[in-house]
């Protein structure tokens, strides 16, 4: 019974200031939508995947390529190849090849090299606000990495699995998610604000407030009314 009374009191507090509870989340969601659609520039991601390994010259070499120990060694080498792919030399060559007006550090921030787990595959991911440029950088990274790793590690081949294509949809911002998060945060903030205002409001409004303040029962209430004008 006490819990029911408390819940009813909470509901009355929210109902009394329902405008805040409704308007604040809507303002937050609207603001987030405007920022997501018109302020934040969309970021696109293009990726290419490749394999570094040795060519199988004959049947025996092909069988060796499938040996578990060879596959395990190639997986361990994938980390080394990732370091080479994101080296200053490779990135400088990419900047030169594409005529980019960015520094090596700036380009490095766009690039992510990820060895695919339990495989010999490397994935080169490039993020940029220009989708065509993101795909061009990813494919040029593959070309320059191939030259560098063949020269440094003396491998026989670097084969491309998937060539980077121009992405059609941005990876961020996630507009719907941003709006939803803003609405939920706004709702939580509005509820907190309503209860804080209620806590700070120490005025006496009802007979129950008088009983709580004085600790005595209310025997009667004088109604508030206006008398009509005398003719």
Residue frames relative to the residue before (quaternion, step in Angstrom):
aa qw qx qy qz dx dy dz
X 1.0000 0.0000 0.0000 0.0000 0.00 0.00 0.00
X 0.6563 0.5052 -0.3091 0.4675 3.57 0.96 -0.87
X 0.6341 0.5244 -0.3336 0.4601 3.56 1.04 -0.79
X 0.6362 0.5291 -0.3298 0.4544 3.58 1.03 -0.80
X 0.6463 0.5137 -0.3161 0.4675 3.57 1.03 -0.83
X 0.6509 0.5124 -0.3156 0.4628 3.59 0.97 -0.85
X 0.6526 0.5023 -0.3189 0.4693 3.58 0.92 -0.85
X 0.6388 0.5207 -0.3245 0.4642 3.56 1.02 -0.76
X 0.6392 0.5178 -0.3219 0.4687 3.56 1.04 -0.76
X 0.6325 0.5215 -0.3274 0.4698 3.58 0.99 -0.83
X 0.6602 0.5117 -0.3092 0.4546 3.55 0.93 -0.91
X 0.6392 0.5254 -0.3233 0.4592 3.59 1.00 -0.79
X 0.6283 0.5293 -0.3334 0.4625 3.58 1.04 -0.79
X 0.6853 0.4739 -0.2846 0.4742 3.57 0.91 -0.92
X 0.6565 0.5181 -0.3149 0.4488 3.58 0.97 -0.82
X 0.6357 0.5500 -0.3317 0.4282 3.56 1.05 -0.77
X 0.7812 0.2123 -0.1159 0.5755 3.57 1.08 -0.71
X 0.1136 0.8466 -0.5105 0.0982 3.56 0.99 0.89
X 0.5639 0.6078 -0.3950 0.3956 3.60 1.10 -0.54
X 0.6540 0.5013 -0.3154 0.4707 3.58 0.95 -0.86
X 0.6617 0.5264 -0.3055 0.4378 3.59 0.93 -0.95
X 0.7133 0.4391 -0.2531 0.4840 3.60 1.04 -0.72
X 0.7306 0.4738 -0.2565 0.4195 3.55 0.75 -1.07
X 0.6633 0.5416 -0.3286 0.3984 3.61 0.82 -0.93
X 0.6713 0.4672 -0.3254 0.4746 3.68 0.84 -0.78
X 0.6444 0.5219 -0.3309 0.4503 3.59 1.00 -0.75
X 0.6356 0.5134 -0.3265 0.4752 3.58 1.03 -0.77
X 0.6488 0.5171 -0.3153 0.4606 3.58 0.97 -0.86
X 0.6708 0.4883 -0.2990 0.4714 3.60 0.91 -0.90
X 0.6518 0.5127 -0.3155 0.4611 3.59 0.96 -0.84
X 0.6496 0.5126 -0.3129 0.4662 3.58 0.95 -0.86
X 0.6571 0.5065 -0.3065 0.4667 3.57 0.94 -0.90
X 0.6484 0.5223 -0.3187 0.4530 3.58 1.00 -0.80
X 0.6490 0.5128 -0.3177 0.4637 3.59 0.95 -0.85
X 0.6680 0.4941 -0.2992 0.4691 3.56 0.94 -0.92
X 0.6823 0.5018 -0.2916 0.4446 3.60 0.90 -0.92
X 0.7409 0.4265 -0.2298 0.4652 3.59 0.96 -0.86
X 0.8343 0.2643 -0.0893 0.4756 3.58 0.91 -0.89
X 0.7210 0.4264 -0.2560 0.4825 3.63 1.15 -0.38
X 0.7377 0.3878 -0.2269 0.5039 3.57 0.71 -1.05
X 0.3714 -0.7237 0.5372 0.2228 3.56 -0.82 0.98
X 0.4597 -0.6827 0.4832 0.2985 3.62 -0.89 0.85
X 0.2369 -0.7624 0.5920 0.1104 3.55 -1.07 0.84
X 0.1898 -0.7912 0.5771 0.0702 3.55 -0.85 1.05
X 0.1893 -0.7774 0.5917 0.0982 3.55 -1.20 0.58
X 0.0570 -0.7696 0.6359 0.0071 3.54 -0.92 1.01
X 0.0543 -0.8174 0.5736 -0.0004 3.56 -0.99 0.75
X 0.1034 -0.7575 0.6412 0.0660 3.50 -1.26 0.59
X 0.2009 -0.7797 0.5840 0.1031 3.56 -1.07 0.73
X 0.0261 -0.8111 0.5829 -0.0407 3.55 -1.06 0.81
X 0.2653 -0.7325 0.6059 0.1611 3.53 -1.35 0.36
X 0.1726 -0.7501 0.6309 0.0973 3.54 -1.01 0.90
X 0.2969 0.7629 -0.5310 0.2190 3.57 -0.70 1.01
X 0.5683 -0.5746 0.4625 0.3646 3.49 -1.34 -0.29
X 0.4926 -0.6533 0.4897 0.3012 3.53 -1.10 0.69
X 0.3748 -0.6932 0.5658 0.2427 3.55 -1.14 0.66
X 0.2502 -0.8121 0.5139 0.1173 3.55 -0.37 1.26
X 0.7963 0.0137 0.0122 0.6046 3.58 1.07 -0.68
X 0.7605 -0.3760 0.2632 0.4592 3.56 -1.33 -0.12
X 0.6524 0.5154 -0.3221 0.4528 3.58 0.97 -0.80
X 0.6568 0.5009 -0.3136 0.4683 3.56 0.97 -0.84
X 0.6278 0.5380 -0.3337 0.4529 3.56 1.06 -0.76
X 0.6438 0.5111 -0.3199 0.4711 3.56 1.00 -0.80
X 0.6370 0.5299 -0.3243 0.4564 3.57 1.04 -0.75
X 0.6224 0.5552 -0.3388 0.4354 3.57 1.06 -0.75
X 0.7056 0.4518 -0.2558 0.4822 3.59 1.13 -0.64
X 0.4444 0.6936 -0.4553 0.3377 3.57 1.27 -0.06
X 0.5512 -0.6556 0.4082 0.3158 3.57 -0.90 0.94
X 0.6505 0.5258 -0.3292 0.4382 3.57 0.96 -0.80
X 0.6395 0.5106 -0.3237 0.4750 3.56 1.07 -0.74
X 0.6465 0.5158 -0.3192 0.4628 3.57 0.97 -0.84
X 0.6475 0.5195 -0.3179 0.4580 3.58 0.98 -0.84
X 0.6488 0.5156 -0.3140 0.4633 3.57 0.99 -0.87
X 0.6563 0.5098 -0.3122 0.4603 3.57 0.99 -0.82
X 0.6227 0.5360 -0.3399 0.4576 3.58 1.10 -0.67
X 0.6480 0.5028 -0.3134 0.4785 3.56 1.05 -0.77
X 0.6516 0.5187 -0.3102 0.4584 3.56 1.08 -0.75
X 0.5210 0.6575 -0.4136 0.3538 3.57 1.19 -0.46
X 0.6223 0.5347 -0.3402 0.4595 3.59 1.08 -0.68
X 0.6352 0.5135 -0.3236 0.4777 3.55 1.04 -0.77
X 0.6556 0.5118 -0.3109 0.4600 3.56 0.95 -0.88
X 0.6176 0.5483 -0.3424 0.4481 3.60 1.07 -0.74
X 0.6444 0.5146 -0.3144 0.4702 3.56 1.04 -0.78
X 0.6441 0.5105 -0.3163 0.4739 3.57 1.01 -0.82
X 0.6510 0.5399 -0.3182 0.4283 3.58 0.94 -0.90
X 0.7635 0.3303 -0.1833 0.5238 3.58 1.04 -0.73
X 0.3539 0.7446 -0.4886 0.2855 3.56 1.19 0.53
X 0.6531 -0.5199 0.3790 0.3993 3.55 -1.25 0.42
X 0.6329 0.5543 -0.3366 0.4229 3.59 0.97 -0.85
X 0.6800 0.4825 -0.2899 0.4698 3.56 0.85 -0.99
X 0.6861 0.4906 -0.2935 0.4499 3.59 0.86 -0.91
X 0.6179 0.5269 -0.3446 0.4710 3.59 1.06 -0.67
X 0.6513 0.5107 -0.3122 0.4663 3.59 1.00 -0.80
X 0.6275 0.5255 -0.3347 0.4670 3.59 1.08 -0.72
X 0.6417 0.5213 -0.3164 0.4651 3.58 0.96 -0.89
X 0.6710 0.4990 -0.2896 0.4657 3.56 0.96 -0.90
X 0.6738 0.5153 -0.3007 0.4359 3.58 0.91 -0.94
X 0.7627 0.3536 -0.1923 0.5063 3.59 0.98 -0.80
X 0.3910 -0.7339 0.4726 0.2918 3.59 1.26 -0.18
X 0.2408 0.8027 -0.5116 0.1897 3.57 1.01 0.80
X 0.3267 -0.7345 0.5628 0.1923 3.54 -1.12 0.71
X 0.4937 0.6143 -0.4569 0.4125 3.57 0.82 1.04
X 0.5046 -0.6215 0.4979 0.3334 3.53 -1.27 0.36
X 0.6720 -0.4638 0.3766 0.4377 3.54 -1.32 0.16
X 0.6459 0.5180 -0.3200 0.4605 3.57 1.00 -0.82
X 0.6460 0.5222 -0.3194 0.4561 3.57 1.02 -0.78
X 0.6607 0.4877 -0.3000 0.4853 3.57 0.98 -0.84
X 0.6306 0.5523 -0.3342 0.4309 3.56 0.99 -0.85
X 0.6479 0.5299 -0.3196 0.4441 3.58 1.08 -0.68
X 0.6522 0.5085 -0.3160 0.4650 3.59 1.21 -0.41
X 0.7242 0.4737 -0.2158 0.4523 3.56 1.18 -0.62
X 0.0202 -0.7635 0.6455 0.0052 3.52 -1.13 0.78
X 0.1484 -0.7834 0.6011 0.0548 3.57 -0.79 1.09
X 0.0003 -0.8251 0.5618 -0.0590 3.58 -0.58 1.15
X 0.2916 -0.7220 0.5973 0.1920 3.60 -0.69 1.05
X 0.3789 -0.7199 0.5322 0.2344 3.59 -0.78 1.00
X 0.5091 -0.6967 0.4131 0.2911 3.57 -0.69 1.12
X 0.8583 0.1162 -0.1411 0.4794 3.53 -1.21 0.87
X 0.6760 0.4166 -0.3127 0.5212 3.59 1.17 0.46
X 0.5125 -0.6200 0.4947 0.3291 3.53 -1.36 0.07
X 0.5038 0.6963 -0.3824 0.3394 3.56 1.32 0.09
X 0.1955 -0.7398 0.6332 0.1163 3.52 -1.15 0.79
X 0.1678 -0.7690 0.6090 0.0978 3.55 -1.05 0.79
X 0.1519 -0.7710 0.6150 0.0657 3.55 -0.82 1.06
X 0.0643 -0.8047 0.5901 -0.0051 3.56 -0.62 1.18
X 0.0725 -0.7874 0.6121 0.0086 3.55 -0.98 0.91
X 0.1186 -0.7840 0.6071 0.0529 3.57 -0.88 0.99
X 0.1518 0.7714 -0.6016 0.1411 3.54 -0.99 0.90
X 0.5441 -0.6160 0.4539 0.3441 3.56 -1.20 0.47
X 0.6735 0.4107 -0.2735 0.5504 3.58 1.31 -0.26
X 0.3602 -0.7730 0.4717 0.2243 3.65 -0.37 1.14
X 0.6454 0.5158 -0.3321 0.4551 3.60 0.99 -0.78
X 0.6596 0.5054 -0.3079 0.4635 3.57 0.98 -0.84
X 0.6120 0.5534 -0.3501 0.4434 3.59 1.02 -0.73
X 0.6741 0.4786 -0.2921 0.4807 3.59 0.94 -0.89
X 0.6455 0.5249 -0.3232 0.4510 3.61 0.98 -0.81
X 0.6528 0.5063 -0.3175 0.4656 3.58 0.95 -0.85
X 0.6505 0.5235 -0.3223 0.4460 3.60 0.94 -0.88
X 0.6970 0.4592 -0.2828 0.4726 3.61 0.88 -0.88
X 0.6459 0.4972 -0.3220 0.4816 3.59 1.04 -0.68
X 0.5819 0.5644 -0.3607 0.4613 3.59 1.11 -0.61
X 0.6393 0.5218 -0.3216 0.4644 3.56 0.99 -0.82
X 0.6733 0.5060 -0.3004 0.4477 3.57 0.88 -0.93
X 0.7095 0.4497 -0.2678 0.4719 3.58 0.85 -0.96
X 0.6197 0.5271 -0.3444 0.4685 3.59 1.08 -0.64
X 0.6193 0.5546 -0.3435 0.4369 3.59 0.98 -0.83
X 0.6594 0.5029 -0.3064 0.4673 3.59 0.93 -0.89
X 0.6953 0.4953 -0.2820 0.4378 3.56 0.87 -0.99
X 0.7121 0.4607 -0.2838 0.4474 3.59 0.80 -0.94
X 0.6118 0.5311 -0.3557 0.4659 3.60 1.09 -0.60
X 0.6791 0.4853 -0.2828 0.4726 3.55 1.02 -0.82
X 0.7287 0.4418 -0.2474 0.4611 3.59 0.90 -0.93
X 0.8034 0.2960 -0.1370 0.4982 3.59 0.74 -1.03
X 0.3495 -0.7702 0.4684 0.2554 3.60 1.31 -0.10
X 0.2698 0.7619 -0.5415 0.2313 3.58 0.99 0.82
X 0.5637 -0.6325 0.4255 0.3180 3.53 -1.26 0.45
X 0.8305 -0.0178 0.0644 0.5529 3.58 0.99 -0.75
X 0.1107 -0.7151 0.6805 0.1151 3.46 -1.38 0.42
X 0.0869 -0.8313 0.5489 -0.0018 3.56 -0.40 1.26
X 0.3562 -0.7254 0.5492 0.2128 3.55 -0.99 0.85
X 0.3091 -0.7455 0.5660 0.1683 3.55 -0.97 0.92
X 0.7846 -0.0310 0.0528 0.6169 3.56 0.84 -1.03
X 0.3236 -0.7366 0.5640 0.1859 3.54 -0.81 1.00
X 0.5228 -0.6368 0.4656 0.3230 3.56 -1.06 0.71
X 0.1175 -0.7715 0.6231 0.0523 3.54 -1.01 0.90
X 0.6137 -0.5604 0.4010 0.3853 3.56 -1.19 0.46
X 0.3550 -0.7496 0.5131 0.2210 3.63 -0.60 1.06
X 0.3636 -0.7450 0.5241 0.1950 3.55 -1.05 0.80
X 0.7775 0.2682 -0.1407 0.5512 3.57 1.06 -0.71
X 0.4568 -0.6820 0.4879 0.2969 3.63 -0.95 0.76
X 0.4494 -0.6764 0.5120 0.2798 3.56 -1.21 0.51
X 0.7803 -0.0231 -0.0083 0.6249 3.56 1.25 -0.35
X 0.5410 -0.1470 -0.8237 -0.0847 1.52 -2.24 1.05
X 0.4448 -0.6289 0.5584 0.3079 3.54 -1.29 0.47
X 0.2812 -0.8325 0.4525 0.1519 3.54 0.09 1.34
X 0.6734 0.4944 -0.3069 0.4560 3.58 0.86 -0.92
X 0.6631 0.5017 -0.3094 0.4614 3.56 0.96 -0.86
X 0.6366 0.5309 -0.3302 0.4514 3.59 0.98 -0.81
X 0.6603 0.5016 -0.3062 0.4677 3.59 0.96 -0.86
X 0.6515 0.5168 -0.3126 0.4592 3.58 0.98 -0.87
X 0.6576 0.5027 -0.3093 0.4682 3.58 0.93 -0.90
X 0.6523 0.5142 -0.3166 0.4581 3.58 0.94 -0.87
X 0.6436 0.5198 -0.3252 0.4581 3.59 1.00 -0.79
X 0.6717 0.4946 -0.2994 0.4633 3.59 0.90 -0.93
X 0.6585 0.4961 -0.3084 0.4745 3.58 0.94 -0.89
X 0.6451 0.5212 -0.3115 0.4640 3.58 1.01 -0.82
X 0.6406 0.5190 -0.3202 0.4666 3.57 1.04 -0.78
X 0.6578 0.4997 -0.3078 0.4721 3.57 0.95 -0.88
X 0.6606 0.5056 -0.3063 0.4628 3.57 0.97 -0.85
X 0.6512 0.5193 -0.3192 0.4520 3.60 0.98 -0.81
X 0.6448 0.5071 -0.3222 0.4725 3.59 0.98 -0.81
X 0.6538 0.5091 -0.3078 0.4675 3.56 0.97 -0.86
X 0.6527 0.5180 -0.3108 0.4574 3.57 1.00 -0.84
X 0.6361 0.5362 -0.3270 0.4483 3.58 1.00 -0.84
X 0.6985 0.4567 -0.2795 0.4748 3.58 0.86 -0.91
X 0.6186 0.5274 -0.3546 0.4621 3.59 1.08 -0.59
X 0.6476 0.5089 -0.3148 0.4717 3.59 0.99 -0.83
X 0.6420 0.5166 -0.3158 0.4704 3.56 1.04 -0.78
X 0.6492 0.5169 -0.3124 0.4623 3.57 1.03 -0.79
X 0.7034 0.4625 -0.2658 0.4697 3.58 0.99 -0.81
X 0.6166 0.5401 -0.3428 0.4590 3.58 1.22 -0.43
X 0.0239 -0.8354 0.5484 -0.0298 3.61 -0.31 1.27
X 0.3884 0.7154 -0.4927 0.3075 3.58 1.17 0.44
X 0.4353 -0.6823 0.5284 0.2566 3.56 -1.24 0.62
X 0.0750 -0.8351 0.5448 -0.0125 3.55 -0.63 1.16
X 0.8095 0.1825 -0.0697 0.5536 3.61 0.98 -0.76
X 0.6680 -0.4937 0.3760 0.4107 3.53 -1.34 0.21
X 0.6110 0.5475 -0.3536 0.4494 3.57 1.10 -0.63
X 0.6022 0.5442 -0.3601 0.4600 3.62 1.10 -0.59
X 0.6352 0.5218 -0.3243 0.4681 3.57 1.07 -0.77
X 0.6498 0.5219 -0.3141 0.4546 3.58 0.93 -0.88
X 0.6683 0.4917 -0.3047 0.4676 3.57 0.95 -0.86
X 0.6881 0.4981 -0.2877 0.4422 3.58 0.96 -0.86
X 0.7892 0.3272 -0.1570 0.4954 3.61 0.84 -1.01
X 0.3754 -0.7502 0.4739 0.2675 3.57 1.14 -0.42
X 0.6374 0.4723 -0.3366 0.5073 3.59 1.20 0.50
X 0.5353 -0.6417 0.4345 0.3361 3.57 -1.08 0.62
X 0.4428 -0.6606 0.5427 0.2701 3.54 -1.24 0.57
X 0.2798 -0.7959 0.5195 0.1354 3.56 -0.64 1.11
X 0.8144 -0.0799 0.0680 0.5708 3.57 1.04 -0.61
X 0.2670 -0.7467 0.5937 0.1368 3.51 -1.30 0.46
X 0.2861 -0.7400 0.5843 0.1704 3.55 -0.91 0.95
X 0.3576 -0.7585 0.4972 0.2227 3.63 -0.48 1.07
X 0.3767 -0.7088 0.5533 0.2228 3.53 -1.18 0.62
X 0.2254 0.7736 -0.5643 0.1798 3.59 -0.48 1.13
X 0.3594 -0.7165 0.5615 0.2057 3.49 -1.29 0.42
X 0.3933 -0.7144 0.5285 0.2357 3.53 -0.93 0.88
X 0.5070 -0.6617 0.4606 0.3049 3.53 -1.05 0.65
X 0.6008 -0.5690 0.4180 0.3749 3.52 -1.23 0.42
X 0.4558 -0.6793 0.5090 0.2678 3.51 -1.05 0.81
X 0.4615 -0.6878 0.4879 0.2756 3.56 -0.91 0.85
